[in-house]
Amino acid sequence: MTIRPDILEVYPLERPPDCSITIPGSKSITNRALILAALAKGKCTLRGALWADDTQVMVDSLQKLGFSVRVLPDPQEGCNRIIEVGGRGGEIPAAKAELFVGNAGTAARFLTALVCLGRGEYRITGDTRMCERPMGDLFAALGISHTHLPVTIQARGQRPGRVTVSAKDSTQFASALLLTGHDVQLTEQDEPGGYIEMTRRMIREFRPHYSIEPDMSSASYFLAAQFITGGDIRITGWPPSSLQIDADMPRYLPPPLAVSRRSDLGDSVMALAICALFGPQPMKLAGAERMREQECDRISAMVAEFKKVGAGVEEHEDGFTVWPARPGQLHGADIETYKDHRMAMSFAVLGLKVPGIRIIDPGCVSKTFPNFFEKLDQLRKF
C-alpha cells in the first residue's frame, strides 16, 4: 500500500510525453461482474478486475454473505486482480450479515438488491457521504420503507418481478434491479450507451470466464494529459467495442461548445473540463444534475477549484461553463479534493501544465485508481 503525503505537488512536464500506459480495470464492470458471478451457478473467473476501495468492499461484502471469493494477483497490472467467485445460483448463503460499503455507490445499490433475494437479516451502512446519497427510489422498488443508509433489511426470499424506476437520479438503481433478475420498466430513459445499457449487455454476454475492460473514465485523465501537453500517450488494451460511454471521449477533443453528462459522456466530463481551459472556445457542461449527488457535489466543487486557479467559470443548476484561459491567466493553488478521487485526478492533470498545483488528500484516488500518481509519473520517463 502506497503511503501518500497530506498534500502532493504535481510538477509541470518538461517536455511532451511519449509513452504507453496500462489502465486498471473498470470499476463499474468489475462490481457488476462480481454480482453476476455470485448469482451464477458454479465457479466464475474474472480477469482484469479492478482492485481498489470500491471493489474491495464488494468482495468483502460477498465473503460476509457466505460466498467463496478467491483473489489472485494479476501479472499484467498491479491494481488488477484475478477473482474467482463460487456462484450459488441465486442463493444467499448467510442468514445474517453486516456490510460496510464505504462511499461505493455501486456496492451499496447492488448489494441492497442482492440481499433481498436471501432469507435473513442484513444491515448495510457506509461512510457519512454514502449515508447522504439517495437510495429512496431503489428501496421503494424493493418494498423497503427507507430513504437512505444505514438500513436493516429483513429478507424473505424475494423473487424478481416487474418494477418501475427512473434513471434520473441514479442509473445504479435500475442496474441493481436488472442484475438481480427484475423486469425493469424505466420512467426516464438512460443515456444512449450508458450504464443501464452496459448492465443489460453484461447480463447477455456474461460467461464463467470473463475479462474486464480497462476503465475508460480512468483513461480520460491521460487523454486529457495528452491534449493539454501535446504529447503522445497510448492506452494499452483499448477495447474495440467498449461497454463504457467514456470510451467516446476522443470524439469530444478538442472540447465542443456544449457537452451533456446525461447523453454524451460519463465521469470523463471532469477531465474534459480541464481540457476546455486549453480549448478553442468556451464549453458548457449540461445535463449533469447527478454530479451533485456523487462522492461530493462535483459541480460546485469543480467551480470552486477552477476559481482558485484563476479560471473563468460560471455555475449552472445542471452544470457549468468554463472559458479557455489566456496566456499567464492560470496559477497554482492548493486543490481541495472533498475526498473525491475524480477531483484529485482531474486537477492533477492540470498540474502537468500549470506550476504550483498541490493536491490535498491525494490518497483519495485509492477509491478507483490506487496507482494513479505512479502512472502520472510515467509520463516523465523517456
C-alpha positions in Angstrom: 0.0 0.0 0.0 1.4 3.4 -1.0 1.6 6.0 1.8 1.0 9.4 0.4 1.6 12.9 1.9 -1.3 15.0 3.0 -0.6 17.4 0.2 1.1 16.4 -3.1 2.5 18.9 -5.6 2.3 18.0 -9.2 5.0 19.5 -11.3 4.6 20.5 -15.0 6.2 18.2 -17.6 9.5 19.4 -19.0 8.5 18.1 -22.5 5.5 16.4 -24.1 5.2 12.7 -23.1 5.7 9.8 -25.5 4.7 6.6 -23.7 2.2 3.7 -23.3 0.1 3.5 -20.2 -1.8 0.5 -18.7 -5.1 1.4 -17.1 -6.6 -0.7 -14.3 -9.9 -2.5 -14.9 -13.3 -0.7 -14.9 -14.9 -0.3 -11.5 -18.4 -0.3 -13.0 -17.8 -3.5 -14.9 -15.9 -5.2 -12.0 -18.7 -4.6 -9.5 -21.4 -5.7 -11.9 -19.4 -8.8 -12.8 -19.0 -9.7 -9.1 -22.7 -9.7 -8.6 -23.4 -11.7 -11.8 -20.7 -14.2 -10.7 -22.3 -14.6 -7.2 -25.7 -15.2 -8.8 -24.3 -17.7 -11.4 -24.1 -21.5 -10.8 -20.6 -22.7 -10.1 -17.2 -21.0 -10.3 -16.6 -17.9 -12.3 -13.2 -16.4 -13.0 -12.9 -12.6 -13.6 -9.7 -11.4 -15.2 -8.5 -7.8 -15.2 -10.8 -7.0 -12.2 -10.0 -3.7 -10.5 -8.6 -3.9 -7.0 -9.4 -0.6 -5.3 -11.5 0.6 -2.4 -14.9 0.3 -4.3 -14.3 -3.2 -5.5 -12.6 -4.4 -2.3 -15.7 -3.5 -0.2 -17.8 -5.5 -2.7 -15.5 -8.6 -2.4 -15.5 -8.2 1.4 -19.3 -8.0 1.5 -19.8 -11.1 -0.7 -17.5 -13.0 1.6 -19.5 -11.8 4.6 -22.6 -13.1 2.8 -21.0 -16.5 2.6 -19.8 -16.6 -1.0 -16.5 -18.2 -1.7 -14.3 -15.5 -3.3 -10.6 -16.1 -4.0 -8.4 -13.1 -5.0 -5.2 -13.7 -7.0 -2.5 -11.3 -8.4 -2.8 -10.1 -12.0 0.6 -10.2 -13.7 -0.5 -7.6 -16.3 -1.4 -4.7 -13.9 -0.6 -4.1 -10.2 -4.1 -2.6 -9.4 -5.9 -5.5 -11.0 -6.7 -9.0 -9.7 -7.9 -12.3 -11.0 -11.0 -13.1 -8.8 -12.7 -16.5 -8.6 -16.2 -16.5 -7.3 -18.3 -19.5 -6.3 -21.8 -18.7 -7.6 -24.8 -20.1 -5.7 -27.5 -19.8 -8.4 -29.4 -17.1 -6.7 -29.0 -18.3 -3.1 -27.5 -16.0 -0.4 -25.6 -18.4 1.8 -25.5 -16.3 5.0 -28.7 -15.7 7.0 -27.2 -12.6 8.8 -24.5 -10.1 7.8 -23.4 -6.6 8.4 -22.0 -4.9 5.3 -19.9 -1.7 5.2 -19.7 -0.2 1.7 -17.7 2.9 2.4 -18.6 5.5 -0.3 -19.1 3.0 -3.1 -22.4 3.7 -4.7 -22.4 0.6 -6.9 -21.7 -1.6 -3.9 -24.4 0.0 -1.9 -27.1 -0.2 -4.6 -26.2 -3.7 -6.0 -25.8 -5.3 -2.6 -29.2 -3.9 -1.4 -30.9 -5.6 -4.3 -28.8 -8.8 -3.9 -29.6 -9.4 -0.2 -33.4 -9.1 -0.8 -33.0 -12.5 -2.6 -31.9 -14.0 0.7 -33.6 -15.1 3.8 -32.4 -13.4 6.9 -31.3 -10.0 8.4 -28.8 -7.9 6.5 -27.6 -4.5 7.7 -25.9 -2.2 5.1 -24.1 1.0 6.0 -21.5 3.3 4.6 -19.4 6.3 5.4 -21.0 9.7 6.1 -21.3 10.8 2.5 -22.7 7.5 1.3 -25.4 7.8 4.0 -26.4 11.2 2.5 -26.6 9.9 -1.1 -30.1 9.0 -2.5 -31.4 5.4 -2.1 -35.2 6.0 -1.8 -36.3 5.0 -5.3 -34.4 1.7 -5.1 -35.7 1.0 -1.6 -39.3 1.7 -2.8 -38.9 -0.6 -5.8 -37.8 -3.4 -3.4 -40.6 -2.7 -0.9 -38.3 -1.2 1.8 -39.7 1.7 3.8 -36.5 3.8 3.9 -34.7 6.5 2.1 -31.0 6.4 3.0 -28.4 4.2 4.5 -27.9 2.7 7.0 -30.7 0.2 6.6 -31.5 -3.2 8.1 -33.3 -5.5 5.6 -35.4 -8.4 6.8 -35.3 -10.5 3.6 -37.8 -13.3 2.9 -36.5 -14.7 -0.3 -37.9 -12.0 -2.6 -38.4 -13.3 -6.2 -37.6 -10.9 -9.1 -40.6 -9.2 -10.6 -41.6 -6.2 -12.7 -40.6 -2.9 -11.2 -40.7 0.7 -12.3 -37.8 3.0 -11.7 -36.5 6.3 -13.0 -32.9 6.7 -14.4 -33.0 10.4 -13.5 -31.4 10.3 -10.0 -29.1 7.2 -10.5 -28.7 4.6 -13.2 -27.3 2.4 -10.4 -30.9 1.8 -9.1 -32.0 0.3 -12.4 -28.8 -1.6 -12.8 -29.1 -3.1 -9.3 -32.6 -4.4 -10.2 -31.6 -5.7 -13.6 -28.6 -7.6 -12.1 -30.9 -9.4 -9.7 -33.3 -10.5 -12.3 -36.1 -7.9 -12.2 -38.0 -6.8 -15.3 -37.2 -3.1 -15.1 -39.5 -0.5 -16.7 -37.9 2.9 -16.9 -39.9 6.1 -16.4 -37.0 8.2 -17.6 -34.5 6.7 -20.1 -30.8 6.2 -19.6 -28.4 8.0 -21.9 -27.6 6.1 -25.1 -24.7 3.7 -24.5 -24.9 4.5 -20.8 -24.7 2.4 -17.6 -28.1 0.7 -17.9 -27.2 -0.4 -21.4 -23.9 -1.6 -20.0 -25.7 -3.7 -17.4 -28.1 -5.2 -20.0 -25.2 -6.1 -22.3 -23.2 -7.6 -19.5 -26.1 -9.8 -18.5 -26.4 -11.1 -22.1 -22.7 -11.6 -22.5 -21.6 -12.9 -19.1 -19.6 -16.2 -19.1 -17.8 -18.3 -16.4 -14.5 -16.9 -17.7 -15.0 -13.1 -18.1 -12.5 -10.4 -19.0 -12.9 -6.9 -17.7 -12.0 -3.8 -19.8 -9.7 -1.1 -18.7 -11.6 1.8 -17.0 -12.3 4.4 -19.7 -13.1 7.0 -17.0 -9.6 6.5 -15.6 -8.2 6.6 -19.1 -9.8 10.0 -19.6 -7.1 11.7 -17.4 -4.4 10.5 -19.8 -6.3 11.6 -22.8 -6.6 15.0 -21.2 -2.9 15.0 -20.4 -2.1 14.3 -24.0 -4.4 17.1 -25.1 -3.0 19.8 -22.9 0.7 18.8 -23.2 0.7 18.0 -26.9 2.2 14.6 -26.2 1.5 11.0 -27.4 0.1 8.8 -24.7 -1.1 5.4 -25.8 -3.6 3.4 -23.7 -2.8 -0.3 -23.7 -5.7 -2.6 -24.3 -8.2 0.0 -25.5 -11.4 -2.1 -26.1 -12.5 -2.2 -29.8 -16.2 -2.3 -28.8 -16.4 -0.8 -25.3 -19.2 -1.3 -22.8 -18.3 2.2 -21.4 -19.7 5.5 -22.6 -16.4 7.3 -21.7 -14.7 5.4 -24.5 -16.3 8.1 -26.6 -14.1 10.9 -25.1 -11.7 11.2 -28.1 -14.7 12.3 -30.2 -15.0 15.3 -27.9 -11.5 16.6 -28.2 -10.9 19.5 -28.7 -13.8 20.3 -26.3 -17.0 21.3 -28.1 -19.3 24.3 -27.3 -21.6 22.0 -25.3 -21.4 18.5 -23.8 -24.1 16.7 -21.8 -23.3 14.4 -18.8 -26.7 12.8 -19.4 -26.4 11.9 -23.1 -22.7 12.3 -24.3 -20.2 11.2 -21.7 -20.0 9.9 -18.1 -17.4 10.8 -15.5 -14.9 11.8 -18.1 -16.7 15.2 -18.4 -14.5 16.3 -15.5 -11.3 15.6 -17.4 -12.8 17.2 -20.5 -13.5 20.4 -18.4 -9.7 20.6 -17.7 -9.1 20.3 -21.4 -11.6 23.2 -22.1 -9.1 25.6 -20.3 -6.8 25.0 -23.3 -9.5 24.6 -25.9 -10.6 26.9 -28.8 -13.9 28.0 -27.3 -16.0 28.1 -24.1 -17.5 24.7 -23.1 -20.9 24.4 -21.4 -21.5 21.2 -19.4 -25.2 20.5 -19.1 -27.4 17.6 -18.0 -25.1 17.0 -15.1 -27.6 17.1 -12.1 -26.5 13.7 -10.9 -23.0 15.1 -10.3 -24.4 16.9 -7.3 -25.2 13.6 -5.6 -22.0 11.7 -6.2 -18.9 11.5 -3.9 -19.3 15.2 -3.5 -21.3 18.0 -5.2 -19.0 17.8 -8.2 -20.5 20.8 -9.9 -19.9 23.2 -7.0 -16.5 21.6 -6.3 -15.2 21.9 -9.8 -16.4 25.6 -10.0 -14.7 26.4 -6.6 -11.4 24.9 -7.6 -11.4 26.4 -11.1 -11.8 29.8 -9.4 -8.8 29.1 -7.2 -6.5 28.6 -10.2 -7.8 31.7 -11.9 -10.0 30.1 -14.5 -13.1 31.7 -15.9 -16.1 29.6 -14.9 -19.8 30.0 -14.2 -22.0 27.6 -12.3 -25.5 26.5 -13.5 -28.1 24.3 -11.9 -27.2 21.4 -14.1 -23.5 22.1 -14.8 -21.2 24.9 -15.5 -19.5 26.8 -18.3 -15.7 27.1 -18.5 -13.7 29.5 -20.7 -10.3 29.0 -22.3 -7.5 30.6 -20.3 -5.4 33.4 -21.6 -1.6 33.0 -21.5 -0.5 33.5 -17.9 -4.0 33.6 -16.5 -3.8 30.2 -14.7 -1.8 29.9 -11.5 -1.0 27.4 -8.8 -3.3 26.7 -5.8 -3.9 24.1 -3.1 -6.7 22.0 -4.6 -9.4 20.7 -2.2 -10.5 17.2 -3.3 -13.5 16.8 -1.0 -12.5 13.2 -0.5 -13.4 12.7 -4.2 -11.0 10.7 -6.3 -12.1 12.4 -9.6 -11.4 15.9 -8.2 -7.9 14.8 -7.3 -7.2 13.2 -10.7 -8.7 16.0 -12.8 -6.7 18.8 -11.1 -3.5 16.6 -11.0 -3.7 16.7 -14.8 -3.8 20.5 -14.7 -0.6 20.4 -12.7 1.2 18.8 -15.7 0.8 22.2 -17.4 0.4 24.8 -14.6 3.1 25.3 -11.9 2.1 25.2 -8.3 -0.8 22.8 -8.3 -0.9 21.0 -5.0 -3.5 18.2 -4.4 -4.9 18.0 -0.8 -5.6 14.3 0.3 -4.1 12.7 -2.8 -4.7 9.3 -1.2 -8.4 9.6 -2.1 -7.6 8.2 -5.5 -7.5 4.7 -3.9 -11.3 4.6 -4.4 -10.8 3.6 -8.1 -7.2 4.1 -9.2 -4.7 3.4 -6.4 -1.6 3.8 -8.6 -2.8 6.9 -10.5 0.1 9.1 -9.4 2.6 6.4 -10.3 1.0 6.2 -13.7 1.2 10.0 -14.0 4.9 9.9 -13.2 5.4 7.5 -16.2 4.7 10.5 -18.4 8.1 11.9 -17.3 10.0 8.9 -18.5 11.6 8.6 -21.9 
